[in-house]
């Protein structure tokens, strides 16, 4: 099956988390090394588009032979862009065994806006790097954590625009 990107107009918006890909996932041929669709296919047979923290489309991982240049992540704001990138801090107080503890909590959040530009359903796989000491604070939560990566999966029908809010937090104890 050959997956070709067809650019079509945007439609309705919804998101549904999903997870489940085995390491021996079958591969689908892509149109070219820089095809905007990273043509991975989940065990369900639905093509996947992988994006990183800053909405770059991640290329398909290949084990090719030769000295060809490794494909790099690329930006395509039609397929993925960020809105509402925010950082904030606030003080949180908790009482433990009758003693009040204060923490300064840092919160980073952003909203992914992804669009399926193909004529078939796809799954967007958002791979969000979580720094040490931080934790994901999102609804829905990630489908899984793979080392420092929070992995979110979102289904998108042809021409559908989907929004995914991702947040993380880190608490610093005060004296």
C-alpha positions as CSV (number, residue, x, y, z in Angstrom):
1,X,0.0,0.0,0.0
2,X,1.4,3.4,-1.0
3,X,0.5,6.3,1.1
4,X,0.4,9.6,-0.7
5,X,-0.3,13.0,0.9
6,X,-3.2,14.8,-0.7
7,X,-3.7,18.3,0.7
8,X,-7.4,19.0,1.4
9,X,-9.4,21.6,3.3
10,X,-9.9,21.5,7.1
11,X,-13.0,20.0,8.7
12,X,-14.3,19.4,12.2
13,X,-12.3,19.0,15.4
14,X,-12.1,16.2,18.0
15,X,-9.4,14.1,19.8
16,X,-9.4,10.5,21.0
17,X,-6.3,9.1,22.8
18,X,-5.1,5.7,21.7
19,X,-2.0,3.6,22.2
20,X,-0.6,0.3,21.0
21,X,2.3,-0.3,18.6
22,X,4.6,-3.2,18.7
23,X,8.3,-2.9,17.9
24,X,7.9,-5.1,14.8
25,X,5.3,-2.8,13.2
26,X,5.1,-3.3,9.4
27,X,6.4,-0.4,7.3
28,X,4.6,1.3,4.5
29,X,6.4,2.8,1.5
30,X,6.4,6.6,1.5
31,X,6.3,8.9,-1.5
32,X,9.8,10.2,-0.7
33,X,12.2,10.7,2.1
34,X,10.7,14.2,2.8
35,X,7.1,13.2,2.4
36,X,5.1,15.2,5.1
37,X,3.6,11.9,6.2
38,X,5.9,9.8,8.3
39,X,4.4,6.6,6.9
40,X,4.6,4.3,9.8
41,X,1.7,2.0,10.3
42,X,0.3,0.8,13.6
43,X,-0.7,-2.8,14.1
44,X,-4.2,-1.7,13.4
45,X,-3.1,-0.8,9.8
46,X,-3.7,2.9,10.3
47,X,-0.8,5.1,9.1
48,X,0.9,7.2,11.8
49,X,2.3,10.7,11.7
50,X,4.9,11.3,14.4
51,X,5.6,14.8,15.7
52,X,8.0,16.1,18.4
53,X,7.7,18.8,21.2
54,X,7.9,21.7,18.7
55,X,5.5,20.1,16.1
56,X,8.3,18.9,13.7
57,X,7.2,15.9,11.6
58,X,9.6,13.1,12.4
59,X,10.9,11.1,9.4
60,X,10.3,7.4,9.2
61,X,13.2,5.5,10.8
62,X,15.1,3.5,8.2
63,X,17.9,1.0,8.4
64,X,19.1,1.7,4.8
65,X,22.5,0.9,3.6
66,X,24.8,3.5,2.0
67,X,25.9,7.0,2.8
68,X,22.6,8.9,2.0
69,X,21.8,11.9,4.2
70,X,19.7,11.0,7.2
71,X,16.2,12.6,6.8
72,X,15.7,15.4,9.3
73,X,12.5,16.4,11.1
74,X,10.7,19.1,9.2
75,X,8.1,21.8,9.9
76,X,4.8,21.9,8.1
77,X,2.4,24.3,9.8
78,X,-0.5,22.9,7.7
79,X,-0.1,19.5,9.3
80,X,1.1,20.6,12.8
81,X,1.5,23.8,14.6
82,X,1.4,25.0,18.2
83,X,-1.0,27.4,19.9
84,X,-1.2,28.7,23.4
85,X,2.4,28.0,24.4
86,X,2.4,29.2,28.0
87,X,4.6,29.1,31.1
88,X,3.6,30.1,34.6
89,X,4.5,29.8,38.3
90,X,2.5,29.8,41.4
91,X,2.9,28.9,45.1
92,X,1.3,25.7,46.4
93,X,0.8,25.0,50.1
94,X,0.3,21.5,51.6
95,X,-0.1,20.3,55.1
96,X,1.7,17.1,56.1
97,X,1.4,15.8,59.7
98,X,0.2,19.2,60.8
99,X,3.2,21.1,59.2
100,X,2.6,23.5,56.3
101,X,5.0,23.1,53.3
102,X,5.3,25.6,50.5
103,X,6.4,24.9,46.9
104,X,6.9,27.0,43.9
105,X,5.3,25.2,41.0
106,X,6.3,25.8,37.4
107,X,3.8,24.9,34.7
108,X,4.5,24.7,30.9
109,X,1.7,23.9,28.6
110,X,1.0,24.0,24.9
111,X,-1.7,23.0,22.5
112,X,-1.0,21.0,19.3
113,X,-3.2,21.6,16.3
114,X,-2.8,18.8,13.9
115,X,-4.5,18.3,10.5
116,X,-4.9,15.1,8.6
117,X,-4.1,16.1,5.0
118,X,-4.6,12.6,3.6
119,X,-7.7,10.8,2.2
120,X,-7.5,8.1,4.8
121,X,-7.7,8.1,8.7
122,X,-4.3,8.6,10.4
123,X,-3.0,8.5,14.0
124,X,-0.9,11.4,15.2
125,X,1.8,10.3,17.6
126,X,3.0,13.2,19.7
127,X,6.4,12.4,21.3
128,X,6.8,14.9,24.1
129,X,10.2,15.0,25.9
130,X,9.8,15.5,29.7
131,X,12.9,16.9,31.5
132,X,14.1,15.2,34.6
133,X,12.2,16.3,37.7
134,X,9.1,17.3,35.7
135,X,5.9,15.3,35.3
136,X,3.1,15.3,32.8
137,X,-0.1,17.0,33.9
138,X,-2.4,16.6,31.0
139,X,-6.0,15.5,30.3
140,X,-6.0,13.1,28.6
141,X,-2.8,11.7,30.0
142,X,-0.2,10.1,27.7
143,X,-0.8,6.6,26.4
144,X,2.6,5.6,27.8
145,X,6.0,6.9,28.9
146,X,9.0,5.6,27.0
147,X,12.0,6.7,29.0
148,X,11.7,10.6,29.1
149,X,9.1,10.6,26.3
150,X,5.4,11.0,27.0
151,X,3.6,9.4,24.0
152,X,0.2,10.8,23.1
153,X,-1.9,9.2,20.3
154,X,-4.7,11.0,18.5
155,X,-7.0,9.7,15.8
156,X,-7.8,12.0,12.9
157,X,-10.2,11.4,10.0
158,X,-9.4,12.8,6.5
159,X,-9.3,16.6,6.5
160,X,-10.0,16.7,10.3
161,X,-8.3,19.2,12.6
162,X,-7.5,17.9,16.1
163,X,-6.4,19.8,19.2
164,X,-4.3,18.2,21.9
165,X,-3.4,20.0,25.1
166,X,-0.1,18.9,26.8
167,X,1.1,20.3,30.1
168,X,3.8,19.5,32.6
169,X,4.8,20.7,36.0
170,X,7.7,20.9,38.4
171,X,7.6,21.7,42.1
172,X,10.5,23.4,43.9
173,X,10.3,23.2,47.7
174,X,10.8,26.5,49.5
175,X,12.2,27.0,53.0
